[in-house]
């Protein structure tokens, strides 16, 4: 479902949260020539996903770490994390 909007590679991982313990954070690369806000993406996901599956934070990035097979290396997402929640 993340790929259904103007985003290229995308990944989601859990990040620490003081209140809930852990929240989902999405790391996204926008496709060339597109613009969208984090609020618009979250609004789109709220319509198409169950509430507990909607990422609570979004980070736009220039790269998502992948293996040579193209699979996302989730443990390396913490290296590009900006710390925003």
TILO-944704 format. One record per atom (N, C-alpha, C): residue number from 1; residue in one letter; chain; atom name; z negated, x negated, y. Coordinates in nm, 3 decimals. Example, Ala and Ser with C-alpha at 12.3 -4.5 7.8 and 13.67 -1.06 7.14 Angstrom:
2
num:1, residu:A, chaine:A, atome:N, pz:-0.780, px:-1.319, py:-0.569 $
num:1, residu:A, chaine:A, atome:CA, pz:-0.780, px:-1.230, py:-0.450 $
num:1, residu:A, chaine:A, atome:C, pz:-0.780, px:-1.320, py:-0.330 $
num:2, residu:S, chaine:A, atome:N, pz:-0.708, px:-1.285, py:-0.225 $
num:2, residu:S, chaine:A, atome:CA, pz:-0.714, px:-1.367, py:-0.106 $
num:2, residu:S, chaine:A, atome:C, pz:-0.787, px:-1.290, py:0.003 $
end
This chain:
85
num:1, residu:X, chaine:A, atome:N, pz:0.000, px:-0.082, py:-0.119 $
num:1, residu:X, chaine:A, atome:CA, pz:0.000, px:0.000, py:0.000 $
num:1, residu:X, chaine:A, atome:C, pz:0.000, px:-0.086, py:0.125 $
num:2, residu:X, chaine:A, atome:N, pz:-0.056, px:-0.207, py:0.120 $
num:2, residu:X, chaine:A, atome:CA, pz:-0.053, px:-0.293, py:0.238 $
num:2, residu:X, chaine:A, atome:C, pz:0.090, px:-0.326, py:0.278 $
num:3, residu:X, chaine:A, atome:N, pz:0.176, px:-0.345, py:0.180 $
num:3, residu:X, chaine:A, atome:CA, pz:0.313, px:-0.384, py:0.207 $
num:3, residu:X, chaine:A, atome:C, pz:0.403, px:-0.271, py:0.256 $
num:4, residu:X, chaine:A, atome:N, pz:0.353, px:-0.150, py:0.268 $
num:4, residu:X, chaine:A, atome:CA, pz:0.434, px:-0.036, py:0.309 $
num:4, residu:X, chaine:A, atome:C, pz:0.453, px:-0.028, py:0.460 $
num:5, residu:X, chaine:A, atome:N, pz:0.391, px:-0.115, py:0.533 $
num:5, residu:X, chaine:A, atome:CA, pz:0.403, px:-0.117, py:0.678 $
num:5, residu:X, chaine:A, atome:C, pz:0.472, px:-0.247, py:0.718 $
num:6, residu:X, chaine:A, atome:N, pz:0.489, px:-0.277, py:0.847 $
num:6, residu:X, chaine:A, atome:CA, pz:0.565, px:-0.395, py:0.887 $
num:6, residu:X, chaine:A, atome:C, pz:0.490, px:-0.527, py:0.868 $
num:7, residu:X, chaine:A, atome:N, pz:0.434, px:-0.544, py:0.751 $
num:7, residu:X, chaine:A, atome:CA, pz:0.367, px:-0.670, py:0.720 $
num:7, residu:X, chaine:A, atome:C, pz:0.437, px:-0.737, py:0.604 $
num:8, residu:X, chaine:A, atome:N, pz:0.441, px:-0.868, py:0.610 $
num:8, residu:X, chaine:A, atome:CA, pz:0.499, px:-0.946, py:0.500 $
num:8, residu:X, chaine:A, atome:C, pz:0.385, px:-0.974, py:0.402 $
num:9, residu:X, chaine:A, atome:N, pz:0.366, px:-1.096, py:0.357 $
num:9, residu:X, chaine:A, atome:CA, pz:0.257, px:-1.120, py:0.262 $
num:9, residu:X, chaine:A, atome:C, pz:0.123, px:-1.072, py:0.317 $
num:10, residu:X, chaine:A, atome:N, pz:0.044, px:-1.015, py:0.231 $
num:10, residu:X, chaine:A, atome:CA, pz:-0.087, px:-0.963, py:0.270 $
num:10, residu:X, chaine:A, atome:C, pz:-0.185, px:-0.987, py:0.157 $
num:11, residu:X, chaine:A, atome:N, pz:-0.312, px:-1.001, py:0.194 $
num:11, residu:X, chaine:A, atome:CA, pz:-0.417, px:-1.019, py:0.094 $
num:11, residu:X, chaine:A, atome:C, pz:-0.545, px:-0.957, py:0.148 $
num:12, residu:X, chaine:A, atome:N, pz:-0.632, px:-0.917, py:0.058 $
num:12, residu:X, chaine:A, atome:CA, pz:-0.761, px:-0.860, py:0.096 $
num:12, residu:X, chaine:A, atome:C, pz:-0.870, px:-0.931, py:0.018 $
num:13, residu:X, chaine:A, atome:N, pz:-0.980, px:-0.961, py:0.085 $
num:13, residu:X, chaine:A, atome:CA, pz:-1.095, px:-1.018, py:0.017 $
num:13, residu:X, chaine:A, atome:C, pz:-1.222, px:-0.963, py:0.080 $
num:14, residu:X, chaine:A, atome:N, pz:-1.330, px:-0.973, py:0.008 $
num:14, residu:X, chaine:A, atome:CA, pz:-1.459, px:-0.930, py:0.059 $
num:14, residu:X, chaine:A, atome:C, pz:-1.518, px:-1.036, py:0.151 $
num:15, residu:X, chaine:A, atome:N, pz:-1.577, px:-0.991, py:0.260 $
num:15, residu:X, chaine:A, atome:CA, pz:-1.646, px:-1.081, py:0.353 $
num:15, residu:X, chaine:A, atome:C, pz:-1.788, px:-1.029, py:0.371 $
num:16, residu:X, chaine:A, atome:N, pz:-1.883, px:-1.119, py:0.394 $
num:16, residu:X, chaine:A, atome:CA, pz:-2.023, px:-1.077, py:0.409 $
num:16, residu:X, chaine:A, atome:C, pz:-2.043, px:-0.982, py:0.528 $
num:17, residu:X, chaine:A, atome:N, pz:-2.132, px:-0.886, py:0.510 $
num:17, residu:X, chaine:A, atome:CA, pz:-2.167, px:-0.791, py:0.615 $
num:17, residu:X, chaine:A, atome:C, pz:-2.318, px:-0.773, py:0.613 $
num:18, residu:X, chaine:A, atome:N, pz:-2.381, px:-0.776, py:0.730 $
num:18, residu:X, chaine:A, atome:CA, pz:-2.527, px:-0.766, py:0.738 $
num:18, residu:X, chaine:A, atome:C, pz:-2.579, px:-0.631, py:0.691 $
num:19, residu:X, chaine:A, atome:N, pz:-2.504, px:-0.525, py:0.715 $
num:19, residu:X, chaine:A, atome:CA, pz:-2.550, px:-0.390, py:0.682 $
num:19, residu:X, chaine:A, atome:C, pz:-2.513, px:-0.350, py:0.540 $
num:20, residu:X, chaine:A, atome:N, pz:-2.385, px:-0.363, py:0.506 $
num:20, residu:X, chaine:A, atome:CA, pz:-2.337, px:-0.314, py:0.377 $
num:20, residu:X, chaine:A, atome:C, pz:-2.329, px:-0.420, py:0.269 $
num:21, residu:X, chaine:A, atome:N, pz:-2.354, px:-0.543, py:0.303 $
num:21, residu:X, chaine:A, atome:CA, pz:-2.348, px:-0.650, py:0.205 $
num:21, residu:X, chaine:A, atome:C, pz:-2.212, px:-0.717, py:0.200 $
num:22, residu:X, chaine:A, atome:N, pz:-2.105, px:-0.635, py:0.190 $
num:22, residu:X, chaine:A, atome:CA, pz:-1.970, px:-0.690, py:0.185 $
num:22, residu:X, chaine:A, atome:C, pz:-1.871, px:-0.584, py:0.232 $
num:23, residu:X, chaine:A, atome:N, pz:-1.772, px:-0.628, py:0.308 $
num:23, residu:X, chaine:A, atome:CA, pz:-1.665, px:-0.541, py:0.356 $
num:23, residu:X, chaine:A, atome:C, pz:-1.531, px:-0.601, py:0.320 $
num:24, residu:X, chaine:A, atome:N, pz:-1.429, px:-0.515, py:0.309 $
num:24, residu:X, chaine:A, atome:CA, pz:-1.293, px:-0.562, py:0.282 $
num:24, residu:X, chaine:A, atome:C, pz:-1.228, px:-0.608, py:0.412 $
num:25, residu:X, chaine:A, atome:N, pz:-1.168, px:-0.727, py:0.407 $
num:25, residu:X, chaine:A, atome:CA, pz:-1.095, px:-0.780, py:0.521 $
num:25, residu:X, chaine:A, atome:C, pz:-0.953, px:-0.811, py:0.476 $
num:26, residu:X, chaine:A, atome:N, pz:-0.854, px:-0.765, py:0.554 $
num:26, residu:X, chaine:A, atome:CA, pz:-0.713, px:-0.787, py:0.521 $
num:26, residu:X, chaine:A, atome:C, pz:-0.660, px:-0.904, py:0.605 $
num:27, residu:X, chaine:A, atome:N, pz:-0.584, px:-0.989, py:0.541 $
num:27, residu:X, chaine:A, atome:CA, pz:-0.516, px:-1.101, py:0.605 $
num:27, residu:X, chaine:A, atome:C, pz:-0.367, px:-1.070, py:0.599 $
num:28, residu:X, chaine:A, atome:N, pz:-0.303, px:-1.057, py:0.715 $
num:28, residu:X, chaine:A, atome:CA, pz:-0.167, px:-1.007, py:0.721 $
num:28, residu:X, chaine:A, atome:C, pz:-0.076, px:-1.098, py:0.801 $
num:29, residu:X, chaine:A, atome:N, pz:0.050, px:-1.105, py:0.757 $
num:29, residu:X, chaine:A, atome:CA, pz:0.156, px:-1.171, py:0.832 $
num:29, residu:X, chaine:A, atome:C, pz:0.252, px:-1.060, py:0.873 $
num:30, residu:X, chaine:A, atome:N, pz:0.275, px:-1.046, py:1.003 $
num:30, residu:X, chaine:A, atome:CA, pz:0.371, px:-0.945, py:1.049 $
num:30, residu:X, chaine:A, atome:C, pz:0.513, px:-0.991, py:1.020 $
num:31, residu:X, chaine:A, atome:N, pz:0.598, px:-0.898, py:0.982 $
num:31, residu:X, chaine:A, atome:CA, pz:0.740, px:-0.929, py:0.961 $
num:31, residu:X, chaine:A, atome:C, pz:0.802, px:-0.965, py:1.096 $
num:32, residu:X, chaine:A, atome:N, pz:0.904, px:-1.048, py:1.093 $
num:32, residu:X, chaine:A, atome:CA, pz:0.971, px:-1.093, py:1.215 $
num:32, residu:X, chaine:A, atome:C, pz:1.021, px:-0.973, py:1.295 $
num:33, residu:X, chaine:A, atome:N, pz:0.996, px:-0.977, py:1.425 $
num:33, residu:X, chaine:A, atome:CA, pz:1.045, px:-0.873, py:1.514 $
num:33, residu:X, chaine:A, atome:C, pz:0.965, px:-0.745, py:1.516 $
num:34, residu:X, chaine:A, atome:N, pz:0.847, px:-0.744, py:1.454 $
num:34, residu:X, chaine:A, atome:CA, pz:0.765, px:-0.623, py:1.454 $
num:34, residu:X, chaine:A, atome:C, pz:0.636, px:-0.646, py:1.531 $
num:35, residu:X, chaine:A, atome:N, pz:0.583, px:-0.538, py:1.583 $
num:35, residu:X, chaine:A, atome:CA, pz:0.454, px:-0.541, py:1.651 $
num:35, residu:X, chaine:A, atome:C, pz:0.375, px:-0.419, py:1.607 $
num:36, residu:X, chaine:A, atome:N, pz:0.249, px:-0.439, py:1.579 $
num:36, residu:X, chaine:A, atome:CA, pz:0.161, px:-0.328, py:1.544 $
num:36, residu:X, chaine:A, atome:C, pz:0.017, px:-0.374, py:1.569 $
num:37, residu:X, chaine:A, atome:N, pz:-0.067, px:-0.280, py:1.604 $
num:37, residu:X, chaine:A, atome:CA, pz:-0.208, px:-0.314, py:1.628 $
num:37, residu:X, chaine:A, atome:C, pz:-0.289, px:-0.292, py:1.501 $
num:38, residu:X, chaine:A, atome:N, pz:-0.404, px:-0.355, py:1.498 $
num:38, residu:X, chaine:A, atome:CA, pz:-0.495, px:-0.337, py:1.385 $
num:38, residu:X, chaine:A, atome:C, pz:-0.537, px:-0.191, py:1.374 $
num:39, residu:X, chaine:A, atome:N, pz:-0.560, px:-0.126, py:1.487 $
num:39, residu:X, chaine:A, atome:CA, pz:-0.601, px:0.014, py:1.487 $
num:39, residu:X, chaine:A, atome:C, pz:-0.492, px:0.104, py:1.426 $
num:40, residu:X, chaine:A, atome:N, pz:-0.367, px:0.077, py:1.457 $
num:40, residu:X, chaine:A, atome:CA, pz:-0.256, px:0.156, py:1.402 $
num:40, residu:X, chaine:A, atome:C, pz:-0.246, px:0.138, py:1.250 $
num:41, residu:X, chaine:A, atome:N, pz:-0.265, px:0.015, py:1.203 $
num:41, residu:X, chaine:A, atome:CA, pz:-0.262, px:-0.010, py:1.059 $
num:41, residu:X, chaine:A, atome:C, pz:-0.376, px:0.061, py:0.988 $
num:42, residu:X, chaine:A, atome:N, pz:-0.495, px:0.053, py:1.044 $
num:42, residu:X, chaine:A, atome:CA, pz:-0.610, px:0.119, py:0.982 $
num:42, residu:X, chaine:A, atome:C, pz:-0.588, px:0.271, py:0.980 $
num:43, residu:X, chaine:A, atome:N, pz:-0.532, px:0.325, py:1.087 $
num:43, residu:X, chaine:A, atome:CA, pz:-0.500, px:0.467, py:1.091 $
num:43, residu:X, chaine:A, atome:C, pz:-0.401, px:0.506, py:0.982 $
num:44, residu:X, chaine:A, atome:N, pz:-0.301, px:0.423, py:0.960 $
num:44, residu:X, chaine:A, atome:CA, pz:-0.202, px:0.448, py:0.854 $
num:44, residu:X, chaine:A, atome:C, pz:-0.270, px:0.445, py:0.718 $
num:45, residu:X, chaine:A, atome:N, pz:-0.354, px:0.347, py:0.695 $
num:45, residu:X, chaine:A, atome:CA, pz:-0.421, px:0.334, py:0.566 $
num:45, residu:X, chaine:A, atome:C, pz:-0.518, px:0.449, py:0.541 $
num:46, residu:X, chaine:A, atome:N, pz:-0.584, px:0.498, py:0.646 $
num:46, residu:X, chaine:A, atome:CA, pz:-0.678, px:0.609, py:0.629 $
num:46, residu:X, chaine:A, atome:C, pz:-0.607, px:0.734, py:0.576 $
num:47, residu:X, chaine:A, atome:N, pz:-0.480, px:0.750, py:0.610 $
num:47, residu:X, chaine:A, atome:CA, pz:-0.402, px:0.864, py:0.562 $
num:47, residu:X, chaine:A, atome:C, pz:-0.362, px:0.845, py:0.416 $
num:48, residu:X, chaine:A, atome:N, pz:-0.332, px:0.721, py:0.377 $
num:48, residu:X, chaine:A, atome:CA, pz:-0.274, px:0.694, py:0.246 $
num:48, residu:X, chaine:A, atome:C, pz:-0.368, px:0.637, py:0.142 $
num:49, residu:X, chaine:A, atome:N, pz:-0.488, px:0.597, py:0.180 $
num:49, residu:X, chaine:A, atome:CA, pz:-0.583, px:0.536, py:0.086 $
num:49, residu:X, chaine:A, atome:C, pz:-0.714, px:0.612, py:0.086 $
num:50, residu:X, chaine:A, atome:N, pz:-0.787, px:0.598, py:-0.022 $
num:50, residu:X, chaine:A, atome:CA, pz:-0.924, px:0.650, py:-0.027 $
num:50, residu:X, chaine:A, atome:C, pz:-1.008, px:0.574, py:0.075 $
num:51, residu:X, chaine:A, atome:N, pz:-1.108, px:0.637, py:0.131 $
num:51, residu:X, chaine:A, atome:CA, pz:-1.189, px:0.576, py:0.237 $
num:51, residu:X, chaine:A, atome:C, pz:-1.249, px:0.442, py:0.197 $
num:52, residu:X, chaine:A, atome:N, pz:-1.292, px:0.429, py:0.072 $
num:52, residu:X, chaine:A, atome:CA, pz:-1.356, px:0.305, py:0.031 $
num:52, residu:X, chaine:A, atome:C, pz:-1.255, px:0.191, py:0.011 $
num:53, residu:X, chaine:A, atome:N, pz:-1.126, px:0.221, py:0.013 $
num:53, residu:X, chaine:A, atome:CA, pz:-1.023, px:0.117, py:-0.004 $
num:53, residu:X, chaine:A, atome:C, pz:-0.965, px:0.067, py:0.127 $
num:54, residu:X, chaine:A, atome:N, pz:-0.997, px:0.131, py:0.238 $
num:54, residu:X, chaine:A, atome:CA, pz:-0.943, px:0.091, py:0.368 $
num:54, residu:X, chaine:A, atome:C, pz:-1.016, px:-0.034, py:0.416 $
num:55, residu:X, chaine:A, atome:N, pz:-0.941, px:-0.143, py:0.445 $
num:55, residu:X, chaine:A, atome:CA, pz:-1.005, px:-0.263, py:0.498 $
num:55, residu:X, chaine:A, atome:C, pz:-1.076, px:-0.233, py:0.630 $
num:56, residu:X, chaine:A, atome:N, pz:-1.192, px:-0.288, py:0.650 $
num:56, residu:X, chaine:A, atome:CA, pz:-1.270, px:-0.264, py:0.772 $
num:56, residu:X, chaine:A, atome:C, pz:-1.239, px:-0.368, py:0.880 $
num:57, residu:X, chaine:A, atome:N, pz:-1.174, px:-0.477, py:0.842 $
num:57, residu:X, chaine:A, atome:CA, pz:-1.138, px:-0.581, py:0.938 $
num:57, residu:X, chaine:A, atome:C, pz:-0.998, px:-0.630, py:0.904 $
num:58, residu:X, chaine:A, atome:N, pz:-0.925, px:-0.671, py:1.006 $
num:58, residu:X, chaine:A, atome:CA, pz:-0.790, px:-0.723, py:0.988 $
num:58, residu:X, chaine:A, atome:C, pz:-0.777, px:-0.854, py:1.064 $
num:59, residu:X, chaine:A, atome:N, pz:-0.713, px:-0.950, py:1.002 $
num:59, residu:X, chaine:A, atome:CA, pz:-0.682, px:-1.076, py:1.069 $
num:59, residu:X, chaine:A, atome:C, pz:-0.533, px:-1.100, py:1.054 $
num:60, residu:X, chaine:A, atome:N, pz:-0.463, px:-1.108, py:1.168 $
num:60, residu:X, chaine:A, atome:CA, pz:-0.322, px:-1.145, py:1.165 $
num:60, residu:X, chaine:A, atome:C, pz:-0.317, px:-1.297, py:1.158 $
num:61, residu:X, chaine:A, atome:N, pz:-0.234, px:-1.348, py:1.071 $
num:61, residu:X, chaine:A, atome:CA, pz:-0.229, px:-1.491, py:1.048 $
num:61, residu:X, chaine:A, atome:C, pz:-0.084, px:-1.536, py:1.032 $
num:62, residu:X, chaine:A, atome:N, pz:-0.062, px:-1.665, py:1.038 $
num:62, residu:X, chaine:A, atome:CA, pz:0.074, px:-1.717, py:1.021 $
num:62, residu:X, chaine:A, atome:C, pz:0.103, px:-1.754, py:0.877 $
num:63, residu:X, chaine:A, atome:N, pz:-0.002, px:-1.761, py:0.795 $
num:63, residu:X, chaine:A, atome:CA, pz:0.019, px:-1.794, py:0.654 $
num:63, residu:X, chaine:A, atome:C, pz:-0.090, px:-1.732, py:0.568 $
num:64, residu:X, chaine:A, atome:N, pz:-0.054, px:-1.703, py:0.445 $
num:64, residu:X, chaine:A, atome:CA, pz:-0.148, px:-1.658, py:0.343 $
num:64, residu:X, chaine:A, atome:C, pz:-0.133, px:-1.758, py:0.229 $
num:65, residu:X, chaine:A, atome:N, pz:-0.240, px:-1.826, py:0.188 $
num:65, residu:X, chaine:A, atome:CA, pz:-0.227, px:-1.929, py:0.084 $
num:65, residu:X, chaine:A, atome:C, pz:-0.181, px:-1.869, py:-0.049 $
num:66, residu:X, chaine:A, atome:N, pz:-0.075, px:-1.928, py:-0.104 $
num:66, residu:X, chaine:A, atome:CA, pz:-0.020, px:-1.882, py:-0.230 $
num:66, residu:X, chaine:A, atome:C, pz:0.005, px:-1.998, py:-0.325 $
num:67, residu:X, chaine:A, atome:N, pz:0.013, px:-1.965, py:-0.453 $
num:67, residu:X, chaine:A, atome:CA, pz:0.052, px:-2.063, py:-0.554 $
num:67, residu:X, chaine:A, atome:C, pz:0.203, px:-2.071, py:-0.556 $
num:68, residu:X, chaine:A, atome:N, pz:0.256, px:-2.163, py:-0.633 $
num:68, residu:X, chaine:A, atome:CA, pz:0.402, px:-2.176, py:-0.641 $
num:68, residu:X, chaine:A, atome:C, pz:0.467, px:-2.050, py:-0.698 $
num:69, residu:X, chaine:A, atome:N, pz:0.392, px:-1.972, py:-0.773 $
num:69, residu:X, chaine:A, atome:CA, pz:0.444, px:-1.847, py:-0.828 $
num:69, residu:X, chaine:A, atome:C, pz:0.447, px:-1.734, py:-0.725 $
num:70, residu:X, chaine:A, atome:N, pz:0.387, px:-1.756, py:-0.608 $
num:70, residu:X, chaine:A, atome:CA, pz:0.381, px:-1.654, py:-0.503 $
num:70, residu:X, chaine:A, atome:C, pz:0.253, px:-1.573, py:-0.504 $
num:71, residu:X, chaine:A, atome:N, pz:0.167, px:-1.594, py:-0.604 $
num:71, residu:X, chaine:A, atome:CA, pz:0.040, px:-1.521, py:-0.612 $
num:71, residu:X, chaine:A, atome:C, pz:-0.057, px:-1.575, py:-0.507 $
num:72, residu:X, chaine:A, atome:N, pz:-0.129, px:-1.484, py:-0.441 $
num:72, residu:X, chaine:A, atome:CA, pz:-0.225, px:-1.522, py:-0.337 $
num:72, residu:X, chaine:A, atome:C, pz:-0.345, px:-1.592, py:-0.400 $
num:73, residu:X, chaine:A, atome:N, pz:-0.389, px:-1.702, py:-0.336 $
num:73, residu:X, chaine:A, atome:CA, pz:-0.509, px:-1.774, py:-0.379 $
num:73, residu:X, chaine:A, atome:C, pz:-0.623, px:-1.724, py:-0.292 $
num:74, residu:X, chaine:A, atome:N, pz:-0.695, px:-1.624, py:-0.342 $
num:74, residu:X, chaine:A, atome:CA, pz:-0.798, px:-1.556, py:-0.261 $
num:74, residu:X, chaine:A, atome:C, pz:-0.912, px:-1.649, py:-0.219 $
num:75, residu:X, chaine:A, atome:N, pz:-0.948, px:-1.743, py:-0.303 $
num:75, residu:X, chaine:A, atome:CA, pz:-1.059, px:-1.833, py:-0.267 $
num:75, residu:X, chaine:A, atome:C, pz:-1.025, px:-1.919, py:-0.145 $
num:76, residu:X, chaine:A, atome:N, pz:-0.896, px:-1.940, py:-0.118 $
num:76, residu:X, chaine:A, atome:CA, pz:-0.856, px:-2.020, py:-0.002 $
num:76, residu:X, chaine:A, atome:C, pz:-0.847, px:-1.936, py:0.126 $
num:77, residu:X, chaine:A, atome:N, pz:-0.860, px:-1.805, py:0.114 $
num:77, residu:X, chaine:A, atome:CA, pz:-0.859, px:-1.720, py:0.233 $
num:77, residu:X, chaine:A, atome:C, pz:-0.976, px:-1.752, py:0.324 $
num:78, residu:X, chaine:A, atome:N, pz:-1.088, px:-1.796, py:0.266 $
num:78, residu:X, chaine:A, atome:CA, pz:-1.203, px:-1.829, py:0.352 $
num:78, residu:X, chaine:A, atome:C, pz:-1.171, px:-1.948, py:0.443 $
num:79, residu:X, chaine:A, atome:N, pz:-1.076, px:-2.034, py:0.403 $
num:79, residu:X, chaine:A, atome:CA, pz:-1.039, px:-2.148, py:0.487 $
num:79, residu:X, chaine:A, atome:C, pz:-0.964, px:-2.105, py:0.613 $
num:80, residu:X, chaine:A, atome:N, pz:-0.895, px:-1.991, py:0.609 $
num:80, residu:X, chaine:A, atome:CA, pz:-0.822, px:-1.944, py:0.726 $
num:80, residu:X, chaine:A, atome:C, pz:-0.896, px:-1.833, py:0.801 $
num:81, residu:X, chaine:A, atome:N, pz:-1.013, px:-1.794, py:0.750 $
num:81, residu:X, chaine:A, atome:CA, pz:-1.089, px:-1.686, py:0.811 $
num:81, residu:X, chaine:A, atome:C, pz:-1.137, px:-1.725, py:0.950 $
num:82, residu:X, chaine:A, atome:N, pz:-1.117, px:-1.633, py:1.048 $
num:82, residu:X, chaine:A, atome:CA, pz:-1.160, px:-1.660, py:1.185 $
num:82, residu:X, chaine:A, atome:C, pz:-1.304, px:-1.617, py:1.213 $
num:83, residu:X, chaine:A, atome:N, pz:-1.369, px:-1.557, py:1.117 $
num:83, residu:X, chaine:A, atome:CA, pz:-1.509, px:-1.517, py:1.132 $
num:83, residu:X, chaine:A, atome:C, pz:-1.528, px:-1.382, py:1.198 $
num:84, residu:X, chaine:A, atome:N, pz:-1.420, px:-1.319, py:1.247 $
num:84, residu:X, chaine:A, atome:CA, pz:-1.431, px:-1.188, py:1.312 $
num:84, residu:X, chaine:A, atome:C, pz:-1.449, px:-1.079, py:1.206 $
num:85, residu:X, chaine:A, atome:N, pz:-1.530, px:-0.980, py:1.238 $
num:85, residu:X, chaine:A, atome:CA, pz:-1.553, px:-0.868, py:1.146 $
num:85, residu:X, chaine:A, atome:C, pz:-1.520, px:-0.739, py:1.215 $
end
